[in-house]
Structures are given as structure tokens and as C-alpha cells.
Amino acid sequence: MSKKFTKLTREAMKALPPGEYICEHNIKYARQANGDGTFEIYGTVDGTRIKRTIGRESEGVTRQTAELAWEQLKTHAREQRLNLPKGRKLHMRFQEAAKLYLERCDHTRSHHDKVQRVRDHLLPFFKDKALTQITTFDGEQYKRQRLEAGAASGTINRELAILSHILNKAIEWGWIEKRSCKLKKLKEDSGRITYLTVEQANRLVEAAKADVHPYIYAIILIALETAMRRSEVLSIRLKHIDLNRRMIYIPEAKAGSREQPITEHLAQFLSQFMQGIPHDQPFLFPQPKSKTGHMVELFKPFKRVVKAAGLDPEEIVFHSLRHTAITHLVQAGVDLVTVKRISGHKTLQMVERYAHQNGQHIQAAMDKLQSRYNLSSR
């Protein structure tokens, strides 16, 4: 029942005048003349149009009550369709489970990544296999297939994590009683971080500048010059950009709200870029048709730009830009505490992973130590 409500909220229901109603996610809430509120569920189940009154607020009925009633109605319809004996669990198929899972978890930051991984990899492999029939052997076969296709261990582990979450949620939501498999992750090379060299970064920027997408150049430039995450870049609000202080306020960062420093070059670019944004748009990268009002996905244009720059789109993903910015900060000799302040990491230990990249800055530090002692070999 983890649906995101934008219309049928507690505040909207309280403010609803008598005679008016609000409909969302197959639930109708109406305000009666006496001030009481009533809940109904409506929709089509197995081709049959359904409309039922659930009850009144004064009787203790809530939106959650209506949600549960709707889910139970759909489950009952499926059981009737399959003519299942009473008390027998419905053997839900992976295809249906994945669809419902993505609908219920559409409020998470990583939702678009999940959609892509499920659509491109998990669904083609598991198809309509019953959740109760997914075995540990199936998991091993999946890993083998993805490795043969050239996928990195970390990528496969992210996909297995989604599969595991679907199975766990299936238990929580009553689709299955228990898991029939144990998914073992692949060993990852924790020391390897994919990042772009200066020359590769410049090629990527030039390719983005020549691309037809109206925002891809600005998005890539911001990512490379700030180390901001994709969701942070795409959701930038105009009112949160302070060009005088060279700061971008991020209210919902992964580690909590923070102020993101920006370069002078980026501040000058944004000053010109923002002039082309309509005044009635609150976001730097508006997309009025999306639920959020801003861009939420740029997989295709980013992949196109990566290819145009002569880079491998299977290896270079958007998060590689964050790795690139942080790695070059470290290699430039910036202390790790300052790097942590810029990158927005929770702990210093997470930043230390970047300290080994290339190693030239470490050797330069040792050369400074040698010159400090002024020792000569004998």
C-alpha cells in the first residue's frame, strides 16, 4: 500500500469544503453537508466495474482503511479467476510482482534505476516464473549470464539487491509465505573506482555541448564541477542557487541537507544559463509533465553523449562524474576533510577510498617529505 498520494493528503481532506470530493489511486473521499467525510473505492477489477462505500471518518475509517480494502478486493478477484481453493496462497509470478513492486516503491530516490534494472535485466531472465519457484540455482545462473555479458560485479550485485527486496516485500505484503532462495553477492573490487581523466572529461563536455538535448551540457558540467549526485543535480531549484556566495543549497541530500560549493566558472555559466529559464518554473531543469516538475531521467541522452565522446557507456555511468570530481580533488592535493565537505559524504572513511587513485599525489607528498629532511643518498 506504499503509494504516494499528492492529492488525497491529510491536509487536503481537512480543507475540503462540504459537497466536494477528491479522487486518487482508486479512492474517493467526499465531504458531507454535516462535515463528516466518507471513503469509497472504485475501479475495474478483472473487467468488472467496482464501486463500494467503505465508511465514514466518524466511524474510524481512514484512507489506509480504503487502501487495504482495495488491495484485498484485487487479491480476491485474482483468486476467484484462478479458482483457488480457500486458504491457498496465490502463486504470484515475477512479472506481476515486479510491476506492483515498482508502483508501490515509486517514491524512492533510486526508483528510476530500479525501473531500468528490472526492465533490462531481471524481467528478461525471470519472466513469469512464480516467486515461490525462484531458487538459489536461478540466482547463480543469473549471475553467470550477466558476467558473460560483461557486467561488472557491482552492477550485478545492485540487480540482485533489487530481486532480494522484491522477495522480502512479497513476504511483507502477503504474496508469499517465505523465500525459496538465498542470493549470494559477488565479490567486488572495493578499491576500483571508475573515473575520467582530464582529457576524457574534456571530450565528454565537448560532446555534451554538441548534443541536441537542451540540458545535458549543463547537467554534465554541474556534475563534473561539484561532485553532486544525479538526483541532486536534476532537482536544483532556482531559489536555492546563490551565485554571489557560489553555493547551491541541497535540502534533501543523501547525508542530510547541505550547501554545495561551486566553482567560479560554473557560477558564471549558471548566471547566463538561468536567463533562459521561464520565470514561472521553479526548477533549473524543468519538465512540467513529470510528477516532480523537474527532469528525473536522462539515461538515453547521457549514453548518447558518452558514445559521442568515444567512451564506453557500459563503464561510464552518470555516477562516474561524481567519482571523477572527487578523485581529481584528491589528486590536486585537497585535504580529505575539505573533500568530504564538498562531496557531501557522511564519513571521512568513505572519502578515503579515493585517496589511492593514480597515486601521483601520494608520491608528490613523499617527495615533499624528502625535501623537508634534505637528506641525500650515500
C-alpha positions as YAML, in Angstrom:
chain: A
units: angstrom
residues:
- id: 1
  name: MET
  ca: [0.00, 0.00, 0.00]
- id: 2
  name: SER
  ca: [3.03, 2.26, -0.21]
- id: 3
  name: LYS
  ca: [1.57, 4.56, -2.85]
- id: 4
  name: LYS
  ca: [2.48, 8.20, -2.96]
- id: 5
  name: PHE
  ca: [-0.53, 10.47, -2.57]
- id: 6
  name: THR
  ca: [-0.28, 14.02, -3.86]
- id: 7
  name: LYS
  ca: [-3.99, 14.94, -3.93]
- id: 8
  name: LEU
  ca: [-5.60, 12.82, -1.23]
- id: 9
  name: THR
  ca: [-3.42, 14.11, 1.59]
- id: 10
  name: ARG
  ca: [-4.42, 14.71, 5.21]
- id: 11
  name: GLU
  ca: [-4.20, 18.47, 4.74]
- id: 12
  name: ALA
  ca: [-6.32, 18.39, 1.57]
- id: 13
  name: MET
  ca: [-9.01, 16.27, 3.23]
- id: 14
  name: LYS
  ca: [-9.20, 18.62, 6.23]
- id: 15
  name: ALA
  ca: [-9.55, 21.65, 3.97]
- id: 16
  name: LEU
  ca: [-12.20, 20.09, 1.69]
- id: 17
  name: PRO
  ca: [-15.50, 22.04, 1.80]
- id: 18
  name: PRO
  ca: [-18.92, 20.30, 2.04]
- id: 19
  name: GLY
  ca: [-20.16, 18.86, -1.26]
- id: 20
  name: GLU
  ca: [-16.67, 18.49, -2.72]
- id: 21
  name: TYR
  ca: [-14.60, 15.34, -3.20]
- id: 22
  name: ILE
  ca: [-11.05, 14.18, -4.06]
- id: 23
  name: CYS
  ca: [-10.14, 11.05, -6.07]
- id: 24
  name: GLU
  ca: [-6.74, 9.35, -6.24]
- id: 25
  name: HIS
  ca: [-5.45, 5.78, -6.57]
- id: 26
  name: ASN
  ca: [-8.98, 4.27, -6.81]
- id: 27
  name: ILE
  ca: [-10.08, 6.03, -3.60]
- id: 28
  name: LYS
  ca: [-12.72, 8.75, -3.39]
- id: 29
  name: TYR
  ca: [-13.04, 10.99, -0.35]
- id: 30
  name: ALA
  ca: [-16.13, 13.20, -0.09]
- id: 31
  name: ARG
  ca: [-17.12, 15.85, 2.46]
- id: 32
  name: GLN
  ca: [-20.75, 15.61, 3.53]
- id: 33
  name: ALA
  ca: [-23.03, 18.52, 4.41]
- id: 34
  name: ASN
  ca: [-22.80, 17.65, 8.12]
- id: 35
  name: GLY
  ca: [-18.98, 17.88, 7.96]
- id: 36
  name: ASP
  ca: [-18.35, 14.14, 8.08]
- id: 37
  name: GLY
  ca: [-16.11, 12.54, 5.46]
- id: 38
  name: THR
  ca: [-16.81, 9.31, 3.55]
- id: 39
  name: PHE
  ca: [-14.46, 6.95, 1.72]
- id: 40
  name: GLU
  ca: [-15.29, 4.94, -1.40]
- id: 41
  name: ILE
  ca: [-13.22, 2.64, -3.59]
- id: 42
  name: TYR
  ca: [-13.81, 2.37, -7.30]
- id: 43
  name: GLY
  ca: [-12.21, 0.96, -10.42]
- id: 44
  name: THR
  ca: [-12.10, -2.05, -12.72]
- id: 45
  name: VAL
  ca: [-11.12, -5.47, -11.40]
- id: 46
  name: ASP
  ca: [-10.91, -8.35, -13.91]
- id: 47
  name: GLY
  ca: [-13.10, -6.39, -16.32]
- id: 48
  name: THR
  ca: [-15.79, -5.69, -13.73]
- id: 49
  name: ARG
  ca: [-16.53, -2.11, -12.70]
- id: 50
  name: ILE
  ca: [-16.44, -1.85, -8.90]
- id: 51
  name: LYS
  ca: [-17.74, 0.94, -6.64]
- id: 52
  name: ARG
  ca: [-18.12, 0.43, -2.90]
- id: 53
  name: THR
  ca: [-18.61, 2.67, 0.10]
- id: 54
  name: ILE
  ca: [-16.08, 1.83, 2.82]
- id: 55
  name: GLY
  ca: [-17.34, 4.07, 5.59]
- id: 56
  name: ARG
  ca: [-17.23, 7.42, 7.37]
- id: 57
  name: GLU
  ca: [-14.48, 9.20, 9.25]
- id: 58
  name: SER
  ca: [-16.72, 9.42, 12.28]
- id: 59
  name: GLU
  ca: [-16.74, 5.59, 12.30]
- id: 60
  name: GLY
  ca: [-12.95, 5.46, 12.37]
- id: 61
  name: VAL
  ca: [-12.44, 4.80, 8.64]
- id: 62
  name: THR
  ca: [-9.22, 6.27, 7.21]
- id: 63
  name: ARG
  ca: [-7.53, 6.46, 3.85]
- id: 64
  name: GLN
  ca: [-5.38, 3.49, 4.89]
- id: 65
  name: THR
  ca: [-8.58, 1.50, 5.51]
- id: 66
  name: ALA
  ca: [-9.72, 2.24, 1.97]
- id: 67
  name: GLU
  ca: [-6.28, 1.31, 0.56]
- id: 68
  name: LEU
  ca: [-6.39, -2.04, 2.33]
- id: 69
  name: ALA
  ca: [-9.93, -2.72, 1.13]
- id: 70
  name: TRP
  ca: [-8.92, -2.05, -2.47]
- id: 71
  name: GLU
  ca: [-5.90, -4.37, -2.26]
- id: 72
  name: GLN
  ca: [-8.00, -7.14, -0.68]
- id: 73
  name: LEU
  ca: [-10.59, -6.74, -3.42]
- id: 74
  name: LYS
  ca: [-7.96, -7.19, -6.14]
- id: 75
  name: THR
  ca: [-6.47, -10.22, -4.38]
- id: 76
  name: HIS
  ca: [-9.89, -11.82, -4.03]
- id: 77
  name: ALA
  ca: [-10.58, -11.22, -7.72]
- id: 78
  name: ARG
  ca: [-7.34, -12.95, -8.72]
- id: 79
  name: GLU
  ca: [-8.12, -15.94, -6.51]
- id: 80
  name: GLN
  ca: [-11.62, -16.21, -7.97]
- id: 81
  name: ARG
  ca: [-10.23, -16.02, -11.50]
- id: 82
  name: LEU
  ca: [-7.83, -18.87, -10.85]
- id: 83
  name: ASN
  ca: [-10.46, -20.79, -8.85]
- id: 84
  name: LEU
  ca: [-8.02, -21.37, -6.00]
- id: 85
  name: PRO
  ca: [-9.16, -23.45, -3.01]
- id: 86
  name: LYS
  ca: [-9.90, -21.41, 0.09]
- id: 87
  name: GLY
  ca: [-6.81, -20.71, 2.17]
- id: 88
  name: ARG
  ca: [-4.39, -21.50, -0.64]
- id: 89
  name: LYS
  ca: [-1.74, -18.89, -1.36]
- id: 90
  name: LEU
  ca: [-1.73, -17.20, -4.76]
- id: 91
  name: HIS
  ca: [1.40, -18.15, -6.72]
- id: 92
  name: MET
  ca: [2.25, -14.69, -7.95]
- id: 93
  name: ARG
  ca: [4.51, -14.50, -10.98]
- id: 94
  name: PHE
  ca: [7.67, -12.42, -11.07]
- id: 95
  name: GLN
  ca: [6.38, -10.23, -13.89]
- id: 96
  name: GLU
  ca: [3.30, -9.16, -11.92]
- id: 97
  name: ALA
  ca: [5.24, -8.87, -8.65]
- id: 98
  name: ALA
  ca: [7.87, -6.64, -10.26]
- id: 99
  name: LYS
  ca: [5.19, -4.36, -11.71]
- id: 100
  name: LEU
  ca: [3.41, -3.97, -8.36]
- id: 101
  name: TYR
  ca: [6.71, -3.53, -6.53]
- id: 102
  name: LEU
  ca: [7.79, -0.65, -8.79]
- id: 103
  name: GLU
  ca: [4.37, 1.00, -8.41]
- id: 104
  name: ARG
  ca: [4.48, 0.84, -4.62]
- id: 105
  name: CYS
  ca: [8.10, 1.98, -4.34]
- id: 106
  name: ASP
  ca: [7.92, 4.87, -6.82]
- id: 107
  name: HIS
  ca: [8.71, 7.40, -4.06]
- id: 108
  name: THR
  ca: [12.31, 6.26, -3.53]
- id: 109
  name: ARG
  ca: [15.29, 8.21, -4.86]
- id: 110
  name: SER
  ca: [16.60, 5.20, -6.73]
- id: 111
  name: HIS
  ca: [13.27, 4.38, -8.39]
- id: 112
  name: HIS
  ca: [14.41, 5.16, -11.93]
- id: 113
  name: ASP
  ca: [17.49, 2.99, -11.54]
- id: 114
  name: LYS
  ca: [15.27, 0.17, -10.28]
- id: 115
  name: VAL
  ca: [12.91, 0.51, -13.23]
- id: 116
  name: GLN
  ca: [15.83, 0.30, -15.65]
- id: 117
  name: ARG
  ca: [17.46, -2.70, -13.97]
- id: 118
  name: VAL
  ca: [14.17, -4.60, -13.69]
- id: 119
  name: ARG
  ca: [13.16, -3.84, -17.28]
- id: 120
  name: ASP
  ca: [16.51, -4.52, -18.94]
- id: 121
  name: HIS
  ca: [17.83, -7.45, -16.91]
- id: 122
  name: LEU
  ca: [15.63, -9.05, -14.23]
- id: 123
  name: LEU
  ca: [12.41, -9.33, -16.27]
- id: 124
  name: PRO
  ca: [14.04, -10.85, -19.39]
- id: 125
  name: PHE
  ca: [15.59, -13.56, -17.18]
- id: 126
  name: PHE
  ca: [12.86, -14.43, -14.64]
- id: 127
  name: LYS
  ca: [9.87, -13.55, -16.87]
- id: 128
  name: ASP
  ca: [6.65, -15.09, -15.45]
- id: 129
  name: LYS
  ca: [8.35, -17.56, -13.09]
- id: 130
  name: ALA
  ca: [6.42, -17.99, -9.84]
- id: 131
  name: LEU
  ca: [8.05, -16.23, -6.88]
- id: 132
  name: THR
  ca: [7.93, -19.47, -4.89]
- id: 133
  name: GLN
  ca: [9.88, -21.25, -7.64]
- id: 134
  name: ILE
  ca: [12.83, -18.83, -7.82]
- id: 135
  name: THR
  ca: [15.71, -20.90, -6.46]
- id: 136
  name: THR
  ca: [19.29, -20.29, -5.37]
- id: 137
  name: PHE
  ca: [20.35, -22.03, -8.59]
- id: 138
  name: ASP
  ca: [18.37, -19.45, -10.58]
- id: 139
  name: GLY
  ca: [20.31, -16.72, -8.81]
- id: 140
  name: GLU
  ca: [23.63, -18.37, -9.70]
- id: 141
  name: GLN
  ca: [22.54, -18.77, -13.32]
- id: 142
  name: TYR
  ca: [21.56, -15.11, -13.43]
- id: 143
  name: LYS
  ca: [24.97, -14.05, -12.14]
- id: 144
  name: ARG
  ca: [26.70, -16.27, -14.69]
- id: 145
  name: GLN
  ca: [24.66, -14.87, -17.57]
- id: 146
  name: ARG
  ca: [25.33, -11.26, -16.57]
- id: 147
  name: LEU
  ca: [29.05, -11.89, -16.09]
- id: 148
  name: GLU
  ca: [29.25, -13.45, -19.56]
- id: 149
  name: ALA
  ca: [27.51, -10.36, -20.91]
- id: 150
  name: GLY
  ca: [30.35, -8.26, -19.46]
- id: 151
  name: ALA
  ca: [28.51, -6.72, -16.50]
- id: 152
  name: ALA
  ca: [30.63, -5.66, -13.52]
- id: 153
  name: SER
  ca: [30.27, -7.45, -10.19]
- id: 154
  name: GLY
  ca: [28.99, -4.27, -8.54]
- id: 155
  name: THR
  ca: [26.32, -3.85, -11.22]
- id: 156
  name: ILE
  ca: [25.13, -7.43, -10.79]
- id: 157
  name: ASN
  ca: [25.04, -7.03, -7.02]
- id: 158
  name: ARG
  ca: [22.78, -3.97, -7.37]
- id: 159
  name: GLU
  ca: [20.41, -6.05, -9.51]
- id: 160
  name: LEU
  ca: [20.45, -8.93, -7.02]
- id: 161
  name: ALA
  ca: [19.67, -6.44, -4.25]
- id: 162
  name: ILE
  ca: [16.52, -5.38, -6.12]
- id: 163
  name: LEU
  ca: [15.49, -9.02, -6.60]
- id: 164
  name: SER
  ca: [16.05, -9.66, -2.89]
- id: 165
  name: HIS
  ca: [14.00, -6.60, -1.96]
- id: 166
  name: ILE
  ca: [11.14, -7.74, -4.18]
- id: 167
  name: LEU
  ca: [11.11, -11.14, -2.46]
- id: 168
  name: ASN
  ca: [11.26, -9.57, 1.01]
- id: 169
  name: LYS
  ca: [8.41, -7.21, 0.18]
- id: 170
  name: ALA
  ca: [6.43, -10.14, -1.26]
- id: 171
  name: ILE
  ca: [6.52, -11.71, 2.21]
- id: 172
  name: GLU
  ca: [5.61, -8.43, 3.91]
- id: 173
  name: TRP
  ca: [2.68, -7.83, 1.53]
- id: 174
  name: GLY
  ca: [1.39, -11.40, 1.85]
- id: 175
  name: TRP
  ca: [2.16, -12.61, -1.67]
- id: 176
  name: ILE
  ca: [4.35, -15.50, -0.46]
- id: 177
  name: GLU
  ca: [4.94, -17.09, 2.95]
- id: 178
  name: LYS
  ca: [8.73, -17.41, 2.75]
- id: 179
  name: ARG
  ca: [11.66, -17.08, 0.37]
- id: 180
  name: SER
  ca: [12.69, -20.11, -1.64]
- id: 181
  name: CYS
  ca: [16.23, -18.95, -2.36]
- id: 182
  name: LYS
  ca: [19.34, -17.37, -0.89]
- id: 183
  name: LEU
  ca: [21.11, -14.82, -3.08]
- id: 184
  name: LYS
  ca: [24.86, -14.59, -2.59]
- id: 185
  name: LYS
  ca: [26.53, -11.42, -3.78]
- id: 186
  name: LEU
  ca: [29.63, -11.41, -5.95]
- id: 187
  name: LYS
  ca: [32.91, -10.21, -4.53]
- id: 188
  name: GLU
  ca: [33.55, -6.65, -5.59]
- id: 189
  name: ASP
  ca: [36.84, -4.91, -6.15]
- id: 190
  name: SER
  ca: [36.34, -2.28, -3.46]
- id: 191
  name: GLY
  ca: [39.50, -0.44, -4.48]
- id: 192
  name: ARG
  ca: [38.49, 0.20, -8.09]
- id: 193
  name: ILE
  ca: [36.69, 3.44, -8.81]
- id: 194
  name: THR
  ca: [35.89, 4.34, -12.41]
- id: 195
  name: TYR
  ca: [36.69, 7.97, -13.17]
- id: 196
  name: LEU
  ca: [37.58, 10.08, -16.19]
- id: 197
  name: THR
  ca: [40.98, 11.52, -16.93]
- id: 198
  name: VAL
  ca: [41.17, 15.25, -17.62]
- id: 199
  name: GLU
  ca: [41.34, 14.56, -21.35]
- id: 200
  name: GLN
  ca: [38.32, 12.21, -21.22]
- id: 201
  name: ALA
  ca: [36.32, 14.69, -19.14]
- id: 202
  name: ASN
  ca: [37.01, 17.42, -21.70]
- id: 203
  name: ARG
  ca: [35.89, 15.13, -24.53]
- id: 204
  name: LEU
  ca: [32.67, 14.37, -22.66]
- id: 205
  name: VAL
  ca: [31.96, 18.07, -22.10]
- id: 206
  name: GLU
  ca: [32.53, 18.88, -25.78]
- id: 207
  name: ALA
  ca: [30.26, 16.02, -26.86]
- id: 208
  name: ALA
  ca: [27.56, 17.26, -24.48]
- id: 209
  name: LYS
  ca: [27.88, 20.78, -25.85]
- id: 210
  name: ALA
  ca: [27.22, 19.46, -29.37]
- id: 211
  name: ASP
  ca: [24.26, 17.27, -28.36]
- id: 212
  name: VAL
  ca: [20.65, 18.16, -29.21]
- id: 213
  name: HIS
  ca: [19.36, 17.77, -25.64]
- id: 214
  name: PRO
  ca: [18.73, 21.24, -24.18]
- id: 215
  name: TYR
  ca: [20.04, 20.44, -20.67]
- id: 216
  name: ILE
  ca: [22.62, 17.66, -20.98]
- id: 217
  name: TYR
  ca: [25.61, 20.01, -21.28]
- id: 218
  name: ALA
  ca: [24.62, 22.00, -18.19]
- id: 219
  name: ILE
  ca: [23.88, 18.82, -16.21]
- id: 220
  name: ILE
  ca: [27.23, 17.22, -17.02]
- id: 221
  name: LEU
  ca: [29.11, 20.47, -16.32]
- id: 222
  name: ILE
  ca: [27.48, 20.80, -12.89]
- id: 223
  name: ALA
  ca: [28.24, 17.18, -12.01]
- id: 224
  name: LEU
  ca: [31.90, 17.44, -13.02]
- id: 225
  name: GLU
  ca: [32.45, 20.74, -11.19]
- id: 226
  name: THR
  ca: [30.61, 19.90, -7.96]
- id: 227
  name: ALA
  ca: [30.56, 16.07, -7.50]
- id: 228
  name: MET
  ca: [26.79, 16.32, -6.94]
- id: 229
  name: ARG
  ca: [24.70, 13.18, -7.35]
- id: 230
  name: ARG
  ca: [22.32, 12.86, -10.30]
- id: 231
  name: SER
  ca: [19.15, 13.33, -8.23]
- id: 232
  name: GLU
  ca: [20.69, 16.39, -6.57]
- id: 233
  name: VAL
  ca: [21.57, 17.98, -9.92]
- id: 234
  name: LEU
  ca: [18.22, 17.30, -11.59]
- id: 235
  name: SER
  ca: [16.18, 18.67, -8.66]
- id: 236
  name: ILE
  ca: [18.04, 22.00, -8.25]
- id: 237
  name: ARG
  ca: [15.62, 24.85, -7.58]
- id: 238
  name: LEU
  ca: [16.39, 28.33, -8.89]
- id: 239
  name: LYS
  ca: [15.82, 29.86, -5.46]
- id: 240
  name: HIS
  ca: [18.49, 27.58, -3.99]
- id: 241
  name: ILE
  ca: [21.26, 28.93, -6.25]
- id: 242
  name: ASP
  ca: [23.30, 31.71, -4.62]
- id: 243
  name: LEU
  ca: [25.72, 32.99, -7.27]
- id: 244
  name: ASN
  ca: [27.18, 35.68, -5.01]
- id: 245
  name: ARG
  ca: [28.26, 33.14, -2.38]
- id: 246
  name: ARG
  ca: [28.85, 30.48, -5.07]
- id: 247
  name: MET
  ca: [26.64, 27.97, -3.27]
- id: 248
  name: ILE
  ca: [23.77, 25.64, -4.16]
- id: 249
  name: TYR
  ca: [21.52, 24.59, -1.30]
- id: 250
  name: ILE
  ca: [20.55, 20.89, -1.37]
- id: 251
  name: PRO
  ca: [17.61, 20.35, 1.00]
- id: 252
  name: GLU
  ca: [17.34, 16.56, 0.56]
- id: 253
  name: ALA
  ca: [20.87, 15.25, 0.12]
- id: 254
  name: LYS
  ca: [21.71, 11.64, 0.96]
- id: 255
  name: ALA
  ca: [23.51, 12.61, 4.17]
- id: 256
  name: GLY
  ca: [21.13, 15.44, 5.06]
- id: 257
  name: SER
  ca: [20.71, 18.98, 3.80]
- id: 258
  name: ARG
  ca: [23.88, 20.83, 2.87]
- id: 259
  name: GLU
  ca: [25.30, 23.78, 0.95]
- id: 260
  name: GLN
  ca: [27.22, 22.75, -2.16]
- id: 261
  name: PRO
  ca: [30.20, 24.98, -3.14]
- id: 262
  name: ILE
  ca: [30.61, 25.69, -6.87]
- id: 263
  name: THR
  ca: [33.48, 26.95, -8.98]
- id: 264
  name: GLU
  ca: [33.71, 30.48, -10.33]
- id: 265
  name: HIS
  ca: [33.47, 29.08, -13.85]
- id: 266
  name: LEU
  ca: [30.24, 27.26, -13.00]
- id: 267
  name: ALA
  ca: [28.80, 30.37, -11.32]
- id: 268
  name: GLN
  ca: [29.43, 32.40, -14.48]
- id: 269
  name: PHE
  ca: [27.88, 29.69, -16.64]
- id: 270
  name: LEU
  ca: [24.77, 29.42, -14.42]
- id: 271
  name: SER
  ca: [24.34, 33.19, -14.47]
- id: 272
  name: GLN
  ca: [23.84, 33.04, -18.24]
- id: 273
  name: PHE
  ca: [22.02, 29.70, -18.33]
- id: 274
  name: MET
  ca: [19.39, 30.79, -15.80]
- id: 275
  name: GLN
  ca: [18.35, 33.69, -18.00]
- id: 276
  name: GLY
  ca: [16.78, 31.20, -20.41]
- id: 277
  name: ILE
  ca: [14.61, 29.53, -17.74]
- id: 278
  name: PRO
  ca: [10.95, 30.71, -17.71]
- id: 279
  name: HIS
  ca: [10.11, 32.80, -14.65]
- id: 280
  name: ASP
  ca: [7.18, 30.58, -13.71]
- id: 281
  name: GLN
  ca: [9.41, 27.49, -13.45]
- id: 282
  name: PRO
  ca: [10.91, 26.79, -10.00]
- id: 283
  name: PHE
  ca: [13.49, 24.27, -11.24]
- id: 284
  name: LEU
  ca: [16.76, 24.70, -13.09]
- id: 285
  name: PHE
  ca: [15.85, 21.72, -15.32]
- id: 286
  name: PRO
  ca: [12.05, 21.87, -15.60]
- id: 287
  name: GLN
  ca: [9.93, 19.08, -17.03]
- id: 288
  name: PRO
  ca: [6.29, 20.05, -16.42]
- id: 289
  name: LYS
  ca: [4.89, 16.66, -17.49]
- id: 290
  name: SER
  ca: [6.78, 14.75, -14.79]
- id: 291
  name: LYS
  ca: [5.30, 14.16, -11.31]
- id: 292
  name: THR
  ca: [8.07, 16.18, -9.70]
- id: 293
  name: GLY
  ca: [8.04, 19.09, -12.14]
- id: 294
  name: HIS
  ca: [11.73, 18.59, -12.98]
- id: 295
  name: MET
  ca: [13.79, 16.15, -15.02]
- id: 296
  name: VAL
  ca: [14.08, 12.73, -13.41]
- id: 297
  name: GLU
  ca: [15.73, 10.64, -16.12]
- id: 298
  name: LEU
  ca: [18.45, 11.26, -18.71]
- id: 299
  name: PHE
  ca: [19.70, 7.75, -19.46]
- id: 300
  name: LYS
  ca: [19.37, 7.98, -23.25]
- id: 301
  name: PRO
  ca: [20.96, 11.43, -23.80]
- id: 302
  name: PHE
  ca: [23.77, 10.65, -21.37]
- id: 303
  name: LYS
  ca: [24.53, 7.34, -23.07]
- id: 304
  name: ARG
  ca: [24.48, 9.11, -26.45]
- id: 305
  name: VAL
  ca: [26.97, 11.74, -25.25]
- id: 306
  name: VAL
  ca: [29.26, 9.10, -23.71]
- id: 307
  name: LYS
  ca: [29.37, 7.26, -27.04]
- id: 308
  name: ALA
  ca: [30.00, 10.51, -28.94]
- id: 309
  name: ALA
  ca: [32.98, 11.17, -26.65]
- id: 310
  name: GLY
  ca: [34.47, 7.79, -27.60]
- id: 311
  name: LEU
  ca: [33.86, 6.28, -24.15]
- id: 312
  name: ASP
  ca: [32.24, 3.01, -23.08]
- id: 313
  name: PRO
  ca: [28.61, 3.57, -21.93]
- id: 314
  name: GLU
  ca: [28.70, 0.26, -20.05]
- id: 315
  name: GLU
  ca: [31.59, 1.52, -17.92]
- id: 316
  name: ILE
  ca: [30.90, 5.26, -17.72]
- id: 317
  name: VAL
  ca: [27.60, 6.00, -15.99]
- id: 318
  name: PHE
  ca: [26.38, 9.28, -14.54]
- id: 319
  name: HIS
  ca: [27.78, 8.45, -11.10]
- id: 320
  name: SER
  ca: [31.22, 8.22, -12.74]
- id: 321
  name: LEU
  ca: [31.14, 12.03, -12.93]
- id: 322
  name: ARG
  ca: [30.92, 12.21, -9.15]
- id: 323
  name: HIS
  ca: [33.83, 9.78, -8.87]
- id: 324
  name: THR
  ca: [35.76, 11.92, -11.36]
- id: 325
  name: ALA
  ca: [35.29, 15.18, -9.47]
- id: 326
  name: ILE
  ca: [36.21, 13.68, -6.09]
- id: 327
  name: THR
  ca: [39.21, 11.80, -7.46]
- id: 328
  name: HIS
  ca: [40.65, 14.93, -9.11]
- id: 329
  name: LEU
  ca: [40.12, 16.94, -5.92]
- id: 330
  name: VAL
  ca: [42.20, 14.37, -4.04]
- id: 331
  name: GLN
  ca: [44.85, 14.22, -6.76]
- id: 332
  name: ALA
  ca: [45.06, 18.02, -6.71]
- id: 333
  name: GLY
  ca: [46.19, 17.79, -3.11]
- id: 334
  name: VAL
  ca: [42.98, 18.93, -1.41]
- id: 335
  name: ASP
  ca: [42.82, 17.54, 2.12]
- id: 336
  name: LEU
  ca: [40.25, 14.82, 2.72]
- id: 337
  name: VAL
  ca: [38.24, 16.82, 5.27]
- id: 338
  name: THR
  ca: [37.67, 19.54, 2.66]
- id: 339
  name: VAL
  ca: [36.87, 16.93, 0.01]
- id: 340
  name: LYS
  ca: [34.26, 15.46, 2.38]
- id: 341
  name: ARG
  ca: [32.73, 18.93, 2.81]
- id: 342
  name: ILE
  ca: [32.46, 19.33, -0.97]
- id: 343
  name: SER
  ca: [31.26, 15.82, -1.80]
- id: 344
  name: GLY
  ca: [28.70, 15.58, 0.99]
- id: 345
  name: HIS
  ca: [29.84, 12.14, 2.20]
- id: 346
  name: LYS
  ca: [28.72, 11.03, 5.64]
- id: 347
  name: THR
  ca: [32.11, 9.88, 6.88]
- id: 348
  name: LEU
  ca: [35.75, 10.53, 6.15]
- id: 349
  name: GLN
  ca: [36.26, 6.80, 5.62]
- id: 350
  name: MET
  ca: [34.06, 6.95, 2.52]
- id: 351
  name: VAL
  ca: [36.29, 9.66, 1.05]
- id: 352
  name: GLU
  ca: [39.48, 7.72, 1.79]
- id: 353
  name: ARG
  ca: [38.57, 5.24, -0.96]
- id: 354
  name: TYR
  ca: [39.58, 7.90, -3.48]
- id: 355
  name: ALA
  ca: [42.98, 8.55, -1.94]
- id: 356
  name: HIS
  ca: [44.68, 5.68, -3.78]
- id: 357
  name: GLN
  ca: [43.57, 6.65, -7.29]
- id: 358
  name: ASN
  ca: [46.53, 7.12, -9.65]
- id: 359
  name: GLY
  ca: [48.86, 7.64, -6.68]
- id: 360
  name: GLN
  ca: [50.80, 10.54, -8.20]
- id: 361
  name: HIS
  ca: [49.68, 12.91, -5.46]
- id: 362
  name: ILE
  ca: [50.90, 10.45, -2.84]
- id: 363
  name: GLN
  ca: [54.31, 10.24, -4.46]
- id: 364
  name: ALA
  ca: [54.41, 14.03, -4.64]
- id: 365
  name: ALA
  ca: [53.72, 14.14, -0.90]
- id: 366
  name: MET
  ca: [56.64, 11.78, -0.26]
- id: 367
  name: ASP
  ca: [58.89, 13.98, -2.39]
- id: 368
  name: LYS
  ca: [57.92, 16.93, -0.19]
- id: 369
  name: LEU
  ca: [58.83, 14.92, 2.89]
- id: 370
  name: GLN
  ca: [62.21, 14.08, 1.40]
- id: 371
  name: SER
  ca: [62.93, 17.72, 0.56]
- id: 372
  name: ARG
  ca: [61.88, 18.69, 4.09]
- id: 373
  name: TYR
  ca: [64.56, 16.46, 5.59]
- id: 374
  name: ASN
  ca: [67.01, 17.47, 2.88]
- id: 375
  name: LEU
  ca: [68.63, 14.04, 3.05]
- id: 376
  name: SER
  ca: [70.91, 12.81, 0.30]
- id: 377
  name: SER
  ca: [71.64, 9.17, -0.54]
- id: 378
  name: ARG
  ca: [75.06, 7.87, 0.32]
...
